[in-house]
Amino acid sequence: TKALFTAAAQEADRLGHQRIATAHVVLALMREESAASSFLRSRGITLEAASVAAAMAESPLAGEDS
């Protein structure tokens, strides 16, 4: 769990985001070969889709309160 949140924080940092969103966690999961990434891929989630979602994580259009 600690490694996952560290990776999610790195994803948020890489995108210049101040908060870790669910999309950053999913992106971190998708970058590793694991049961979780296999499960997500089996549900149609791709690294590209996770990247787009993470990039939009702090967008005002993402529905976050200001």
Predicted model as a PDB file, atoms N, CA, C, CB and O in Angstrom, pLDDT in the B-factor column:
MODEL        1                                                                  
ATOM      1  N   THR A   1       0.826  -1.190   0.000  1.00 90.00           N  
ATOM      2  CA  THR A   1       0.000   0.000   0.000  1.00 90.00           C  
ATOM      3  C   THR A   1       0.869   1.252   0.000  1.00 90.00           C  
ATOM      4  CB  THR A   1      -0.939  -0.001   1.205  1.00 90.00           C  
ATOM      5  O   THR A   1       0.594   2.210  -0.723  1.00 90.00           O  
ATOM      6  N   LYS A   2       1.919   1.235   0.817  1.00 95.00           N  
ATOM      7  CA  LYS A   2       2.810   2.390   0.877  1.00 95.00           C  
ATOM      8  C   LYS A   2       3.466   2.636  -0.476  1.00 95.00           C  
ATOM      9  CB  LYS A   2       3.881   2.189   1.957  1.00 95.00           C  
ATOM     10  O   LYS A   2       3.558   3.778  -0.926  1.00 95.00           O  
ATOM     11  N   ALA A   3       3.923   1.566  -1.125  1.00 95.00           N  
ATOM     12  CA  ALA A   3       4.555   1.705  -2.441  1.00 95.00           C  
ATOM     13  C   ALA A   3       3.566   2.238  -3.470  1.00 95.00           C  
ATOM     14  CB  ALA A   3       5.125   0.359  -2.910  1.00 95.00           C  
ATOM     15  O   ALA A   3       3.933   3.045  -4.324  1.00 95.00           O  
ATOM     16  N   LEU A   4       2.310   1.791  -3.393  1.00 95.00           N  
ATOM     17  CA  LEU A   4       1.294   2.265  -4.327  1.00 95.00           C  
ATOM     18  C   LEU A   4       1.056   3.758  -4.155  1.00 95.00           C  
ATOM     19  CB  LEU A   4      -0.014   1.495  -4.132  1.00 95.00           C  
ATOM     20  O   LEU A   4       1.000   4.496  -5.139  1.00 95.00           O  
ATOM     21  N   PHE A   5       0.916   4.204  -2.921  1.00 96.00           N  
ATOM     22  CA  PHE A   5       0.672   5.632  -2.705  1.00 96.00           C  
ATOM     23  C   PHE A   5       1.900   6.484  -3.005  1.00 96.00           C  
ATOM     24  CB  PHE A   5       0.226   5.872  -1.277  1.00 96.00           C  
ATOM     25  O   PHE A   5       1.772   7.644  -3.397  1.00 96.00           O  
ATOM     26  N   THR A   6       3.077   5.918  -2.825  1.00 97.00           N  
ATOM     27  CA  THR A   6       4.292   6.620  -3.228  1.00 97.00           C  
ATOM     28  C   THR A   6       4.301   6.798  -4.746  1.00 97.00           C  
ATOM     29  CB  THR A   6       5.558   5.849  -2.759  1.00 97.00           C  
ATOM     30  O   THR A   6       4.613   7.878  -5.246  1.00 97.00           O  
ATOM     31  N   ALA A   7       3.956   5.736  -5.476  1.00 96.00           N  
ATOM     32  CA  ALA A   7       3.891   5.808  -6.936  1.00 96.00           C  
ATOM     33  C   ALA A   7       2.797   6.774  -7.383  1.00 96.00           C  
ATOM     34  CB  ALA A   7       3.642   4.413  -7.534  1.00 96.00           C  
ATOM     35  O   ALA A   7       2.994   7.524  -8.339  1.00 96.00           O  
ATOM     36  N   ALA A   8       1.649   6.769  -6.707  1.00 95.00           N  
ATOM     37  CA  ALA A   8       0.566   7.692  -7.046  1.00 95.00           C  
ATOM     38  C   ALA A   8       0.996   9.139  -6.801  1.00 95.00           C  
ATOM     39  CB  ALA A   8      -0.699   7.363  -6.228  1.00 95.00           C  
ATOM     40  O   ALA A   8       0.665  10.027  -7.586  1.00 95.00           O  
ATOM     41  N   ALA A   9       1.723   9.373  -5.725  1.00 95.00           N  
ATOM     42  CA  ALA A   9       2.237  10.712  -5.440  1.00 95.00           C  
ATOM     43  C   ALA A   9       3.220  11.148  -6.519  1.00 95.00           C  
ATOM     44  CB  ALA A   9       2.912  10.752  -4.058  1.00 95.00           C  
ATOM     45  O   ALA A   9       3.230  12.313  -6.917  1.00 95.00           O  
ATOM     46  N   GLN A  10       4.037  10.227  -6.990  1.00 96.00           N  
ATOM     47  CA  GLN A  10       4.974  10.541  -8.072  1.00 96.00           C  
ATOM     48  C   GLN A  10       4.233  10.882  -9.356  1.00 96.00           C  
ATOM     49  CB  GLN A  10       5.928   9.368  -8.315  1.00 96.00           C  
ATOM     50  O   GLN A  10       4.643  11.775 -10.096  1.00 96.00           O  
ATOM     51  N   GLU A  11       3.140  10.170  -9.621  1.00 93.00           N  
ATOM     52  CA  GLU A  11       2.321  10.480 -10.796  1.00 93.00           C  
ATOM     53  C   GLU A  11       1.721  11.881 -10.664  1.00 93.00           C  
ATOM     54  CB  GLU A  11       1.197   9.424 -10.974  1.00 93.00           C  
ATOM     55  O   GLU A  11       1.735  12.653 -11.622  1.00 93.00           O  
ATOM     56  N   ALA A  12       1.201  12.206  -9.498  1.00 93.00           N  
ATOM     57  CA  ALA A  12       0.641  13.541  -9.273  1.00 93.00           C  
ATOM     58  C   ALA A  12       1.724  14.607  -9.438  1.00 93.00           C  
ATOM     59  CB  ALA A  12       0.006  13.634  -7.866  1.00 93.00           C  
ATOM     60  O   ALA A  12       1.491  15.637 -10.071  1.00 93.00           O  
ATOM     61  N   ASP A  13       2.900  14.362  -8.874  1.00 94.00           N  
ATOM     62  CA  ASP A  13       4.015  15.312  -9.002  1.00 94.00           C  
ATOM     63  C   ASP A  13       4.408  15.497 -10.463  1.00 94.00           C  
ATOM     64  CB  ASP A  13       5.230  14.831  -8.188  1.00 94.00           C  
ATOM     65  O   ASP A  13       4.649  16.616 -10.916  1.00 94.00           O  
ATOM     66  N   ARG A  14       4.470  14.386 -11.195  1.00 92.00           N  
ATOM     67  CA  ARG A  14       4.870  14.431 -12.601  1.00 92.00           C  
ATOM     68  C   ARG A  14       3.913  15.309 -13.411  1.00 92.00           C  
ATOM     69  CB  ARG A  14       4.916  13.008 -13.192  1.00 92.00           C  
ATOM     70  O   ARG A  14       4.320  15.970 -14.366  1.00 92.00           O  
ATOM     71  N   LEU A  15       2.650  15.307 -13.019  1.00 91.00           N  
ATOM     72  CA  LEU A  15       1.643  16.111 -13.710  1.00 91.00           C  
ATOM     73  C   LEU A  15       1.494  17.507 -13.116  1.00 91.00           C  
ATOM     74  CB  LEU A  15       0.311  15.403 -13.674  1.00 91.00           C  
ATOM     75  O   LEU A  15       0.695  18.306 -13.606  1.00 91.00           O  
ATOM     76  N   GLY A  16       2.248  17.805 -12.074  1.00 91.00           N  
ATOM     77  CA  GLY A  16       2.174  19.123 -11.442  1.00 91.00           C  
ATOM     78  C   GLY A  16       0.944  19.313 -10.577  1.00 91.00           C  
ATOM     79  O   GLY A  16       0.522  20.444 -10.337  1.00 91.00           O  
ATOM     80  N   HIS A  17       0.362  18.215 -10.104  1.00 91.00           N  
ATOM     81  CA  HIS A  17      -0.841  18.290  -9.273  1.00 91.00           C  
ATOM     82  C   HIS A  17      -0.469  18.309  -7.797  1.00 91.00           C  
ATOM     83  CB  HIS A  17      -1.780  17.108  -9.570  1.00 91.00           C  
ATOM     84  O   HIS A  17       0.496  17.668  -7.382  1.00 91.00           O  
ATOM     85  N   GLN A  18      -1.230  19.038  -7.019  1.00 91.00           N  
ATOM     86  CA  GLN A  18      -0.972  19.152  -5.594  1.00 91.00           C  
ATOM     87  C   GLN A  18      -1.625  18.044  -4.787  1.00 91.00           C  
ATOM     88  CB  GLN A  18      -1.445  20.479  -5.097  1.00 91.00           C  
ATOM     89  O   GLN A  18      -1.177  17.736  -3.683  1.00 91.00           O  
ATOM     90  N   ARG A  19      -2.676  17.444  -5.322  1.00 90.00           N  
ATOM     91  CA  ARG A  19      -3.403  16.395  -4.614  1.00 90.00           C  
ATOM     92  C   ARG A  19      -3.280  15.070  -5.348  1.00 90.00           C  
ATOM     93  CB  ARG A  19      -4.879  16.777  -4.451  1.00 90.00           C  
ATOM     94  O   ARG A  19      -3.127  15.029  -6.569  1.00 90.00           O  
ATOM     95  N   ILE A  20      -3.350  13.998  -4.590  1.00 92.00           N  
ATOM     96  CA  ILE A  20      -3.396  12.667  -5.183  1.00 92.00           C  
ATOM     97  C   ILE A  20      -4.861  12.301  -5.354  1.00 92.00           C  
ATOM     98  CB  ILE A  20      -2.636  11.607  -4.302  1.00 92.00           C  
ATOM     99  O   ILE A  20      -5.613  12.232  -4.382  1.00 92.00           O  
ATOM    100  N   ALA A  21      -5.255  12.070  -6.589  1.00 90.00           N  
ATOM    101  CA  ALA A  21      -6.630  11.684  -6.900  1.00 90.00           C  
ATOM    102  C   ALA A  21      -6.682  10.192  -7.217  1.00 90.00           C  
ATOM    103  CB  ALA A  21      -7.183  12.516  -8.091  1.00 90.00           C  
ATOM    104  O   ALA A  21      -5.652   9.545  -7.411  1.00 90.00           O  
ATOM    105  N   THR A  22      -7.878   9.670  -7.264  1.00 92.00           N  
ATOM    106  CA  THR A  22      -8.067   8.266  -7.604  1.00 92.00           C  
ATOM    107  C   THR A  22      -7.402   7.936  -8.937  1.00 92.00           C  
ATOM    108  CB  THR A  22      -9.560   7.925  -7.658  1.00 92.00           C  
ATOM    109  O   THR A  22      -6.823   6.861  -9.096  1.00 92.00           O  
ATOM    110  N   ALA A  23      -7.483   8.850  -9.885  1.00 92.00           N  
ATOM    111  CA  ALA A  23      -6.873   8.624 -11.203  1.00 92.00           C  
ATOM    112  C   ALA A  23      -5.362   8.430 -11.103  1.00 92.00           C  
ATOM    113  CB  ALA A  23      -7.181   9.796 -12.136  1.00 92.00           C  
ATOM    114  O   ALA A  23      -4.788   7.661 -11.873  1.00 92.00           O  
ATOM    115  N   HIS A  24      -4.718   9.112 -10.172  1.00 93.00           N  
ATOM    116  CA  HIS A  24      -3.269   8.924  -9.992  1.00 93.00           C  
ATOM    117  C   HIS A  24      -2.974   7.522  -9.463  1.00 93.00           C  
ATOM    118  CB  HIS A  24      -2.694   9.992  -9.023  1.00 93.00           C  
ATOM    119  O   HIS A  24      -1.989   6.896  -9.854  1.00 93.00           O  
ATOM    120  N   VAL A  25      -3.831   7.041  -8.577  1.00 94.00           N  
ATOM    121  CA  VAL A  25      -3.665   5.685  -8.035  1.00 94.00           C  
ATOM    122  C   VAL A  25      -3.852   4.662  -9.154  1.00 94.00           C  
ATOM    123  CB  VAL A  25      -4.678   5.419  -6.875  1.00 94.00           C  
ATOM    124  O   VAL A  25      -3.075   3.715  -9.269  1.00 94.00           O  
ATOM    125  N   VAL A  26      -4.873   4.852  -9.969  1.00 94.00           N  
ATOM    126  CA  VAL A  26      -5.113   3.924 -11.081  1.00 94.00           C  
ATOM    127  C   VAL A  26      -3.936   3.962 -12.051  1.00 94.00           C  
ATOM    128  CB  VAL A  26      -6.435   4.275 -11.820  1.00 94.00           C  
ATOM    129  O   VAL A  26      -3.491   2.915 -12.522  1.00 94.00           O  
ATOM    130  N   LEU A  27      -3.438   5.131 -12.349  1.00 94.00           N  
ATOM    131  CA  LEU A  27      -2.292   5.257 -13.251  1.00 94.00           C  
ATOM    132  C   LEU A  27      -1.080   4.534 -12.686  1.00 94.00           C  
ATOM    133  CB  LEU A  27      -1.959   6.734 -13.497  1.00 94.00           C  
ATOM    134  O   LEU A  27      -0.372   3.838 -13.414  1.00 94.00           O  
ATOM    135  N   ALA A  28      -0.839   4.695 -11.395  1.00 95.00           N  
ATOM    136  CA  ALA A  28       0.278   3.988 -10.758  1.00 95.00           C  
ATOM    137  C   ALA A  28       0.085   2.479 -10.846  1.00 95.00           C  
ATOM    138  CB  ALA A  28       0.419   4.417  -9.287  1.00 95.00           C  
ATOM    139  O   ALA A  28       1.041   1.747 -11.102  1.00 95.00           O  
ATOM    140  N   LEU A  29      -1.138   2.009 -10.636  1.00 95.00           N  
ATOM    141  CA  LEU A  29      -1.431   0.575 -10.757  1.00 95.00           C  
ATOM    142  C   LEU A  29      -1.188   0.075 -12.176  1.00 95.00           C  
ATOM    143  CB  LEU A  29      -2.879   0.290 -10.347  1.00 95.00           C  
ATOM    144  O   LEU A  29      -0.638  -1.008 -12.372  1.00 95.00           O  
ATOM    145  N   MET A  30      -1.597   0.863 -13.161  1.00 94.00           N  
ATOM    146  CA  MET A  30      -1.491   0.441 -14.551  1.00 94.00           C  
ATOM    147  C   MET A  30      -0.044   0.366 -15.035  1.00 94.00           C  
ATOM    148  CB  MET A  30      -2.272   1.385 -15.431  1.00 94.00           C  
ATOM    149  O   MET A  30       0.246  -0.345 -15.997  1.00 94.00           O  
ATOM    150  N   ARG A  31       0.851   1.077 -14.393  1.00 93.00           N  
ATOM    151  CA  ARG A  31       2.254   1.076 -14.815  1.00 93.00           C  
ATOM    152  C   ARG A  31       3.008  -0.171 -14.354  1.00 93.00           C  
ATOM    153  CB  ARG A  31       2.951   2.313 -14.284  1.00 93.00           C  
ATOM    154  O   ARG A  31       4.121  -0.431 -14.812  1.00 93.00           O  
ATOM    155  N   GLU A  32       2.411  -0.935 -13.457  1.00 92.00           N  
ATOM    156  CA  GLU A  32       3.039  -2.158 -12.937  1.00 92.00           C  
ATOM    157  C   GLU A  32       2.265  -3.375 -13.406  1.00 92.00           C  
ATOM    158  CB  GLU A  32       3.111  -2.133 -11.391  1.00 92.00           C  
ATOM    159  O   GLU A  32       1.047  -3.323 -13.578  1.00 92.00           O  
ATOM    160  N   GLU A  33       2.981  -4.472 -13.610  1.00 93.00           N  
ATOM    161  CA  GLU A  33       2.320  -5.748 -13.898  1.00 93.00           C  
ATOM    162  C   GLU A  33       1.909  -6.368 -12.572  1.00 93.00           C  
ATOM    163  CB  GLU A  33       3.258  -6.717 -14.709  1.00 93.00           C  
ATOM    164  O   GLU A  33       2.752  -6.735 -11.754  1.00 93.00           O  
ATOM    165  N   SER A  34       0.610  -6.479 -12.373  1.00 93.00           N  
ATOM    166  CA  SER A  34       0.104  -7.030 -11.123  1.00 93.00           C  
ATOM    167  C   SER A  34      -1.297  -7.571 -11.356  1.00 93.00           C  
ATOM    168  CB  SER A  34       0.105  -5.961  -9.996  1.00 93.00           C  
ATOM    169  O   SER A  34      -1.881  -7.391 -12.424  1.00 93.00           O  
ATOM    170  N   ALA A  35      -1.820  -8.234 -10.342  1.00 95.00           N  
ATOM    171  CA  ALA A  35      -3.195  -8.717 -10.423  1.00 95.00           C  
ATOM    172  C   ALA A  35      -4.151  -7.532 -10.589  1.00 95.00           C  
ATOM    173  CB  ALA A  35      -3.561  -9.544  -9.160  1.00 95.00           C  
ATOM    174  O   ALA A  35      -5.139  -7.620 -11.318  1.00 95.00           O  
ATOM    175  N   ALA A  36      -3.851  -6.435  -9.913  1.00 94.00           N  
ATOM    176  CA  ALA A  36      -4.717  -5.257 -10.010  1.00 94.00           C  
ATOM    177  C   ALA A  36      -4.707  -4.675 -11.422  1.00 94.00           C  
ATOM    178  CB  ALA A  36      -4.279  -4.189  -9.000  1.00 94.00           C  
ATOM    179  O   ALA A  36      -5.761  -4.327 -11.954  1.00 94.00           O  
ATOM    180  N   SER A  37      -3.535  -4.565 -12.028  1.00 95.00           N  
ATOM    181  CA  SER A  37      -3.479  -4.011 -13.387  1.00 95.00           C  
ATOM    182  C   SER A  37      -4.134  -4.966 -14.387  1.00 95.00           C  
ATOM    183  CB  SER A  37      -2.015  -3.732 -13.798  1.00 95.00           C  
ATOM    184  O   SER A  37      -4.781  -4.520 -15.334  1.00 95.00           O  
ATOM    185  N   SER A  38      -3.972  -6.258 -14.184  1.00 96.00           N  
ATOM    186  CA  SER A  38      -4.636  -7.240 -15.054  1.00 96.00           C  
ATOM    187  C   SER A  38      -6.152  -7.118 -14.932  1.00 96.00           C  
ATOM    188  CB  SER A  38      -4.184  -8.681 -14.700  1.00 96.00           C  
ATOM    189  O   SER A  38      -6.867  -7.169 -15.932  1.00 96.00           O  
ATOM    190  N   PHE A  39      -6.636  -6.959 -13.710  1.00 97.00           N  
ATOM    191  CA  PHE A  39      -8.070  -6.784 -13.480  1.00 97.00           C  
ATOM    192  C   PHE A  39      -8.578  -5.536 -14.187  1.00 97.00           C  
ATOM    193  CB  PHE A  39      -8.370  -6.700 -11.976  1.00 97.00           C  
ATOM    194  O   PHE A  39      -9.603  -5.583 -14.867  1.00 97.00           O  
ATOM    195  N   LEU A  40      -7.869  -4.417 -14.033  1.00 95.00           N  
ATOM    196  CA  LEU A  40      -8.290  -3.171 -14.666  1.00 95.00           C  
ATOM    197  C   LEU A  40      -8.290  -3.298 -16.184  1.00 95.00           C  
ATOM    198  CB  LEU A  40      -7.379  -2.023 -14.235  1.00 95.00           C  
ATOM    199  O   LEU A  40      -9.222  -2.843 -16.846  1.00 95.00           O  
ATOM    200  N   ARG A  41      -7.239  -3.919 -16.742  1.00 95.00           N  
ATOM    201  CA  ARG A  41      -7.181  -4.118 -18.196  1.00 95.00           C  
ATOM    202  C   ARG A  41      -8.331  -5.005 -18.669  1.00 95.00           C  
ATOM    203  CB  ARG A  41      -5.829  -4.743 -18.602  1.00 95.00           C  
ATOM    204  O   ARG A  41      -8.891  -4.776 -19.740  1.00 95.00           O  
ATOM    205  N   SER A  42      -8.680  -6.009 -17.882  1.00 97.00           N  
ATOM    206  CA  SER A  42      -9.778  -6.896 -18.272  1.00 97.00           C  
ATOM    207  C   SER A  42     -11.114  -6.162 -18.287  1.00 97.00           C  
ATOM    208  CB  SER A  42      -9.853  -8.091 -17.327  1.00 97.00           C  
ATOM    209  O   SER A  42     -12.071  -6.625 -18.906  1.00 97.00           O  
ATOM    210  N   ARG A  43     -11.180  -5.031 -17.611  1.00 96.00           N  
ATOM    211  CA  ARG A  43     -12.390  -4.203 -17.581  1.00 96.00           C  
ATOM    212  C   ARG A  43     -12.321  -3.075 -18.600  1.00 96.00           C  
ATOM    213  CB  ARG A  43     -12.602  -3.625 -16.185  1.00 96.00           C  
ATOM    214  O   ARG A  43     -13.176  -2.189 -18.613  1.00 96.00           O  
ATOM    215  N   GLY A  44     -11.289  -3.110 -19.465  1.00 95.00           N  
ATOM    216  CA  GLY A  44     -11.195  -2.136 -20.541  1.00 95.00           C  
ATOM    217  C   GLY A  44     -10.423  -0.874 -20.217  1.00 95.00           C  
ATOM    218  O   GLY A  44     -10.386   0.045 -21.037  1.00 95.00           O  
ATOM    219  N   ILE A  45      -9.812  -0.799 -19.062  1.00 94.00           N  
ATOM    220  CA  ILE A  45      -9.035   0.385 -18.702  1.00 94.00           C  
ATOM    221  C   ILE A  45      -7.630   0.231 -19.289  1.00 94.00           C  
ATOM    222  CB  ILE A  45      -8.981   0.581 -17.140  1.00 94.00           C  
ATOM    223  O   ILE A  45      -6.975  -0.796 -19.108  1.00 94.00           O  
ATOM    224  N   THR A  46      -7.190   1.256 -19.984  1.00 94.00           N  
ATOM    225  CA  THR A  46      -5.866   1.250 -20.595  1.00 94.00           C  
ATOM    226  C   THR A  46      -4.961   2.268 -19.908  1.00 94.00           C  
ATOM    227  CB  THR A  46      -5.964   1.548 -22.101  1.00 94.00           C  
ATOM    228  O   THR A  46      -5.433   3.154 -19.195  1.00 94.00           O  
ATOM    229  N   LEU A  47      -3.670   2.134 -20.130  1.00 92.00           N  
ATOM    230  CA  LEU A  47      -2.721   3.109 -19.601  1.00 92.00           C  
ATOM    231  C   LEU A  47      -3.032   4.496 -20.168  1.00 92.00           C  
ATOM    232  CB  LEU A  47      -1.264   2.695 -19.938  1.00 92.00           C  
ATOM    233  O   LEU A  47      -2.936   5.501 -19.463  1.00 92.00           O  
ATOM    234  N   GLU A  48      -3.400   4.538 -21.436  1.00 94.00           N  
ATOM    235  CA  GLU A  48      -3.722   5.817 -22.070  1.00 94.00           C  
ATOM    236  C   GLU A  48      -4.941   6.474 -21.413  1.00 94.00           C  
ATOM    237  CB  GLU A  48      -3.978   5.615 -23.569  1.00 94.00           C  
ATOM    238  O   GLU A  48      -4.935   7.676 -21.147  1.00 94.00           O  
ATOM    239  N   ALA A  49      -5.975   5.686 -21.157  1.00 92.00           N  
ATOM    240  CA  ALA A  49      -7.175   6.230 -20.513  1.00 92.00           C  
ATOM    241  C   ALA A  49      -6.870   6.699 -19.096  1.00 92.00           C  
ATOM    242  CB  ALA A  49      -8.296   5.180 -20.489  1.00 92.00           C  
ATOM    243  O   ALA A  49      -7.365   7.738 -18.659  1.00 92.00           O  
ATOM    244  N   ALA A  50      -6.061   5.937 -18.387  1.00 90.00           N  
ATOM    245  CA  ALA A  50      -5.672   6.323 -17.031  1.00 90.00           C  
ATOM    246  C   ALA A  50      -4.856   7.614 -17.064  1.00 90.00           C  
ATOM    247  CB  ALA A  50      -4.865   5.192 -16.352  1.00 90.00           C  
ATOM    248  O   ALA A  50      -4.998   8.462 -16.183  1.00 90.00           O  
ATOM    249  N   SER A  51      -4.004   7.764 -18.075  1.00 91.00           N  
ATOM    250  CA  SER A  51      -3.189   8.976 -18.216  1.00 91.00           C  
ATOM    251  C   SER A  51      -4.065  10.203 -18.450  1.00 91.00           C  
ATOM    252  CB  SER A  51      -2.189   8.818 -19.370  1.00 91.00           C  
ATOM    253  O   SER A  51      -3.839  11.259 -17.859  1.00 91.00           O  
ATOM    254  N   VAL A  52      -5.059  10.056 -19.312  1.00 91.00           N  
ATOM    255  CA  VAL A  52      -5.977  11.172 -19.587  1.00 91.00           C  
ATOM    256  C   VAL A  52      -6.752  11.537 -18.326  1.00 91.00           C  
ATOM    257  CB  VAL A  52      -6.960  10.808 -20.735  1.00 91.00           C  
ATOM    258  O   VAL A  52      -6.891  12.717 -18.003  1.00 91.00           O  
ATOM    259  N   ALA A  53      -7.251  10.542 -17.617  1.00 88.00           N  
ATOM    260  CA  ALA A  53      -8.008  10.799 -16.386  1.00 88.00           C  
ATOM    261  C   ALA A  53      -7.136  11.476 -15.341  1.00 88.00           C  
ATOM    262  CB  ALA A  53      -8.580   9.492 -15.823  1.00 88.00           C  
ATOM    263  O   ALA A  53      -7.585  12.393 -14.653  1.00 88.00           O  
ATOM    264  N   ALA A  54      -5.893  11.028 -15.220  1.00 88.00           N  
ATOM    265  CA  ALA A  54      -4.987  11.629 -14.237  1.00 88.00           C  
ATOM    266  C   ALA A  54      -4.656  13.062 -14.622  1.00 88.00           C  
ATOM    267  CB  ALA A  54      -3.696  10.803 -14.110  1.00 88.00           C  
ATOM    268  O   ALA A  54      -4.576  13.930 -13.753  1.00 88.00           O  
ATOM    269  N   ALA A  55      -4.465  13.323 -15.901  1.00 88.00           N  
ATOM    270  CA  ALA A  55      -4.155  14.682 -16.357  1.00 88.00           C  
ATOM    271  C   ALA A  55      -5.298  15.639 -16.043  1.00 88.00           C  
ATOM    272  CB  ALA A  55      -3.865  14.690 -17.864  1.00 88.00           C  
ATOM    273  O   ALA A  55      -5.071  16.823 -15.794  1.00 88.00           O  
ATOM    274  N   MET A  56      -6.517  15.130 -16.056  1.00 86.00           N  
ATOM    275  CA  MET A  56      -7.694  15.957 -15.789  1.00 86.00           C  
ATOM    276  C   MET A  56      -8.057  16.001 -14.303  1.00 86.00           C  
ATOM    277  CB  MET A  56      -8.878  15.440 -16.586  1.00 86.00           C  
ATOM    278  O   MET A  56      -9.021  16.669 -13.930  1.00 86.00           O  
ATOM    279  N   ALA A  57      -7.322  15.321 -13.469  1.00 81.00           N  
ATOM    280  CA  ALA A  57      -7.692  15.158 -12.057  1.00 81.00           C  
ATOM    281  C   ALA A  57      -7.870  16.475 -11.316  1.00 81.00           C  
ATOM    282  CB  ALA A  57      -6.652  14.340 -11.354  1.00 81.00           C  
ATOM    283  O   ALA A  57      -8.700  16.559 -10.411  1.00 81.00           O  
ATOM    284  N   GLU A  58      -7.120  17.495 -11.675  1.00 79.00           N  
ATOM    285  CA  GLU A  58      -7.271  18.782 -10.987  1.00 79.00           C  
ATOM    286  C   GLU A  58      -7.966  19.825 -11.840  1.00 79.00           C  
ATOM    287  CB  GLU A  58      -5.922  19.303 -10.565  1.00 79.00           C  
ATOM    288  O   GLU A  58      -7.971  21.009 -11.503  1.00 79.00           O  
ATOM    289  N   SER A  59      -8.541  19.396 -12.923  1.00 68.00           N  
ATOM    290  CA  SER A  59      -9.257  20.299 -13.801  1.00 68.00           C  
ATOM    291  C   SER A  59     -10.555  20.748 -13.117  1.00 68.00           C  
ATOM    292  CB  SER A  59      -9.551  19.621 -15.166  1.00 68.00           C  
ATOM    293  O   SER A  59     -11.209  19.947 -12.449  1.00 68.00           O  
ATOM    294  N   PRO A  60     -10.925  22.009 -13.279  1.00 60.00           N  
ATOM    295  CA  PRO A  60     -12.212  22.456 -12.732  1.00 60.00           C  
ATOM    296  C   PRO A  60     -13.383  21.664 -13.304  1.00 60.00           C  
ATOM    297  CB  PRO A  60     -12.413  23.942 -13.011  1.00 60.00           C  
ATOM    298  O   PRO A  60     -14.439  21.573 -12.678  1.00 60.00           O  
ATOM    299  N   LEU A  61     -13.200  21.100 -14.477  1.00 56.00           N  
ATOM    300  CA  LEU A  61     -14.254  20.304 -15.106  1.00 56.00           C  
ATOM    301  C   LEU A  61     -14.354  18.916 -14.491  1.00 56.00           C  
ATOM    302  CB  LEU A  61     -14.004  20.187 -16.602  1.00 56.00           C  
ATOM    303  O   LEU A  61     -15.304  18.185 -14.770  1.00 56.00           O  
ATOM    304  N   ALA A  62     -13.382  18.541 -13.651  1.00 56.00           N  
ATOM    305  CA  ALA A  62     -13.383  17.215 -13.048  1.00 56.00           C  
ATOM    306  C   ALA A  62     -14.362  17.115 -11.895  1.00 56.00           C  
ATOM    307  CB  ALA A  62     -11.998  16.859 -12.573  1.00 56.00           C  
ATOM    308  O   ALA A  62     -14.558  16.033 -11.343  1.00 56.00           O  
ATOM    309  N   GLY A  63     -14.988  18.241 -11.519  1.00 55.00           N  
ATOM    310  CA  GLY A  63     -15.999  18.202 -10.483  1.00 55.00           C  
ATOM    311  C   GLY A  63     -15.467  18.392  -9.076  1.00 55.00           C  
ATOM    312  O   GLY A  63     -16.192  18.158  -8.108  1.00 55.00           O  
ATOM    313  N   GLU A  64     -14.215  18.811  -8.942  1.00 48.00           N  
ATOM    314  CA  GLU A  64     -13.673  19.044  -7.610  1.00 48.00           C  
ATOM    315  C   GLU A  64     -14.089  20.429  -7.134  1.00 48.00           C  
ATOM    316  CB  GLU A  64     -12.130  18.901  -7.606  1.00 48.00           C  
ATOM    317  O   GLU A  64     -14.232  21.354  -7.934  1.00 48.00           O  
ATOM    318  N   ASP A  65     -14.279  20.562  -5.839  1.00 47.00           N  
ATOM    319  CA  ASP A  65     -14.600  21.854  -5.263  1.00 47.00           C  
ATOM    320  C   ASP A  65     -13.362  22.726  -5.245  1.00 47.00           C  
ATOM    321  CB  ASP A  65     -15.173  21.697  -3.852  1.00 47.00           C  
ATOM    322  O   ASP A  65     -12.251  22.233  -5.044  1.00 47.00           O  
ATOM    323  N   SER A  66     -13.551  24.031  -5.455  1.00 43.00           N  
ATOM    324  CA  SER A  66     -12.433  24.968  -5.438  1.00 43.00           C  
ATOM    325  C   SER A  66     -12.216  25.526  -4.058  1.00 43.00           C  
ATOM    326  CB  SER A  66     -12.663  26.096  -6.420  1.00 43.00           C  
ATOM    327  O   SER A  66     -11.312  26.336  -3.855  1.00 43.00           O  
TER     328      SER A  66                                                      
ENDMDL                                                                          
END                                                                             
